[in-house]
Amino acid sequence: MVLNPVISKLTGKLVVLASASPRRLDILTNAGLKFEVVPSWFKETLDKTLFKSPHEYAVETAKQKALEVAKRMPHKHLKTPDIVIGADTVVTVDGLILEKPVDKQDAYRMLSRLNGKEHSVFTGVVIVLCQELEGQEIEHRTVDFYEETKVKFADLSEEMLWEYIHSGEPMDKAGGYGIQALGGMLVEYVHGDFLNVVGFPLNHFCKQLGELFNGPTSESPARGVEASETGEEQRSPSKKLSKCDGKIGMVGFSNDESDRAVPAWTSGGIVRKLNSTEPQRCDLDFPRRIVDLMDGFKASKALFTASKLKVFDLLTSGEGLSAKEVAGEITAAVESTERLLDALVSLGLLAKIKRRDATGYRNTDQANRYLVSTSEVSLHGYVLHCDERLWPLFTHMEHAVQEGTNQNERAFGKTSDRLSQDHLNSVKEEKLRFMNAMHGIAKLTGRDVVSAFDLSRFKTACDLGGCTGAMAYELTKAYPGLSVAVFDLQAIVEMSSHFCPGHLQDSSRVTFLPGDFFKDELPKADLYILSRILHDWPDEKVHFLLSKLSAICTPGCGVLVAEMFLDEERSGPSRALLQALSMTAGRQRSATEYHRLMKEHGFTQSRAAFTHSFLDAVLCIKE
Ligand SMILES: C[S@@+](CC[C@H](N)C(=O)[O-])C[C@H]1O[C@@H](n2cnc3c(N)ncnc32)[C@H](O)[C@@H]1O
């Protein structure tokens, strides 16, 4: 085929597509490729938190899918493929990876997140080259790459979203939509490869095959890598070739600087056979996870320092600033500022740009969205809270574990009670800092929590310890018939006006009531919210609060508990298990533990929802 000389090079080879997606099958068939389809049995359950970026996750999933098929076929199908192609498509928005929705409510959550906004679609592709060696061993070499396409959804009404969901189309599609069919009507524009959004980046795939079979060309793809943004000469971090033989297992090369060395068996993307005298690097699996954990604190501190110095506030413009300019703004030494900026680039928080005079630095999209202090969904306050409140506690973890107590006295020289008392009497700036920290997380996760269940039958709600009202505003946005009272301590309520969303036309459905939920009478409502409250208190206080709630709830009243849930085996998520190490007097619980706890207080009906965001939720109804 003249159009595609590379694809014709595969004639006569057993090419296998390790995917059941009819859309990938169509794209490759239309391109003239002859292949068999052997869907992978690999379950898409990799822990997303272990990946620095969505494309790494998509590439790794694609790799696992393809290798599973490559390794299974010789035994189960009694034939060895020459090439196995694996692919995985994910949609990312607001720093979250969206896969396929599990039900209609999940589809609604995904689509309303995408509504009116630009998002990215990443497809990771892995080509496994299989070669039979002597003694029936099979060598697997992998080439991987990814493609990113930006897609913007139009502003869609709730009615349109639900009509689309009821069409059934969202259910087997990453992000809950299919651009090639009805979903195309939701899309305002596409920047990049359209077929990548459908599920397979054909153009990049052909270029990659071209490199494999013909050697690198001058127009080798540079999309989907930082190099294209920066104009700097870097080897594409995700366009790499690694070898692993069936016996030993994969060599996992990460994208970070320490691993960017080109493996011994590659040369510009062309497979080079290992000479038997060359070192066999496959037999030592690089302990990436351990090394990343050892370095984790350095990365956290780099983020904290840059946030404290408001570096991200300076780098919002596409033009960027040089290290010298940044150093001038933050009154710091130039060389150390440059080191900090370079470290932030390696962590994916900044990008480098070539300017005529010097190298410039600018925020990545995520940093613009989450780390700039004035952004709508800023986590700046929470980052500072991590640095000022959690970091000192965690430096005393050894004592915390040995003594079984929290370390407020060692870290801050005060008992927990004294600390919270002082905190409430603290200066305005300090209180605002705490509220900002809470606000960031509540804003980030609020929409997921309030839409985890249909709460439209409730008319009045009370958010106990509702702080800035972030969750209350999300509730009133999602449920036009609902009024919400935010009940929090006097010192907090008096600062709440700082957080009233400016654009809100009708904020009268959110009111603030000062009070202490342990000492004072609780306001009457149909629905109570306990978001990030229960995990903070010892069992006796939790039972005291819940019995107070139970006493004022009539049958049919609900309590929505939002917390980071442990999984039932208490083996994750790490974020929840690590949070437990700060040793507050409270504890983290699983969904079942919350069901049981609420049942003890008469909330016999309860359902859990996992949002894949910061907080999960259980809705409990009094009978
Ligand atoms: C961890 S924050 C959670 C804030 C909010 N619910 C959220 O999810 O973002 C705990 C909140 O409970 C409030 N709080 C603590 N003790 C309280 C009490 N005895 N009565 C009322 N509110 C209290 C704090 O002021 C703070 O706003």
The ligand as an SDF file (V2000), in Angstrom:
LIG
                    3D

 27 29  0  0  0  0  0  0  0  0999 V2000
  -11.3080   19.1440   58.9540 C   0  0  0  0  0  0  0  0  0  0  0  0
  -12.3250   20.5320   58.9100 S   0  0  0  0  0  0  0  0  0  0  0  0
  -13.5210   20.0370   57.7130 C   0  0  0  0  0  0  0  0  0  0  0  0
  -14.1950   21.1960   57.0820 C   0  0  0  0  0  0  0  0  0  0  0  0
  -15.2540   20.8350   56.0380 C   0  0  0  0  0  0  0  0  0  0  0  0
  -16.3070   20.0500   56.5740 N   0  0  0  0  0  0  0  0  0  0  0  0
  -14.6080   20.1760   54.8380 C   0  0  0  0  0  0  0  0  0  0  0  0
  -14.8520   19.0110   54.5800 O   0  0  0  0  0  0  0  0  0  0  0  0
  -13.8680   20.8850   54.1570 O   0  0  0  0  0  0  0  0  0  0  0  0
  -13.2010   20.4270   60.4400 C   0  0  0  0  0  0  0  0  0  0  0  0
  -14.1700   21.5630   60.6530 C   0  0  0  0  0  0  0  0  0  0  0  0
  -14.9060   21.2850   61.8490 O   0  0  0  0  0  0  0  0  0  0  0  0
  -15.0000   22.4810   62.6040 C   0  0  0  0  0  0  0  0  0  0  0  0
  -15.1880   22.1250   64.0250 N   0  0  0  0  0  0  0  0  0  0  0  0
  -14.2720   21.5640   64.8450 C   0  0  0  0  0  0  0  0  0  0  0  0
  -14.7990   21.3790   66.0610 N   0  0  0  0  0  0  0  0  0  0  0  0
  -16.0650   21.8360   66.0100 C   0  0  0  0  0  0  0  0  0  0  0  0
  -17.1260   21.9050   66.9420 C   0  0  0  0  0  0  0  0  0  0  0  0
  -16.9520   21.4620   68.1770 N   0  0  0  0  0  0  0  0  0  0  0  0
  -18.3030   22.4130   66.5510 N   0  0  0  0  0  0  0  0  0  0  0  0
  -18.4730   22.8790   65.2920 C   0  0  0  0  0  0  0  0  0  0  0  0
  -17.5070   22.8210   64.3480 N   0  0  0  0  0  0  0  0  0  0  0  0
  -16.3170   22.3140   64.7040 C   0  0  0  0  0  0  0  0  0  0  0  0
  -13.6800   23.1750   62.3230 C   0  0  0  0  0  0  0  0  0  0  0  0
  -13.7560   24.5500   62.6300 O   0  0  0  0  0  0  0  0  0  0  0  0
  -13.4990   22.8970   60.8460 C   0  0  0  0  0  0  0  0  0  0  0  0
  -14.1340   23.8750   60.0830 O   0  0  0  0  0  0  0  0  0  0  0  0
  1  2  1  0
  2  3  1  0
  2 10  1  0
  3  4  1  0
  4  5  1  0
  5  6  1  0
  5  7  1  0
  7  8  2  0
  7  9  1  0
 10 11  1  0
 11 12  1  0
 11 26  1  0
 12 13  1  0
 13 14  1  0
 13 24  1  0
 14 15  1  0
 14 23  1  0
 15 16  2  0
 16 17  1  0
 17 18  1  0
 17 23  2  0
 18 19  1  0
 18 20  2  0
 20 21  1  0
 21 22  2  0
 22 23  1  0
 24 25  1  0
 24 26  1  0
 26 27  1  0
M  CHG  2   2   1   9  -1
M  END
$$$$
